[in-house]
């Protein structure tokens, strides 16, 4: 699952969040490596947030 997630990140997310997932404030892409959660940190909330923005 991690390998598949990496493929999706590299294809969809990396353009805004960067290779290091540190984000890009100018694009409004948050840092995914810190402990600041914009929409909740539960597994269900993370899945919901990703599903809303990742066209799988």
Secondary structure, DSSP 4 states (H G I P E B T S, - for coil): -HHHHHHHIIIIIHHHH-TTS--BGGGTB--SSSS--SS--SHHHHHHHHHHH---
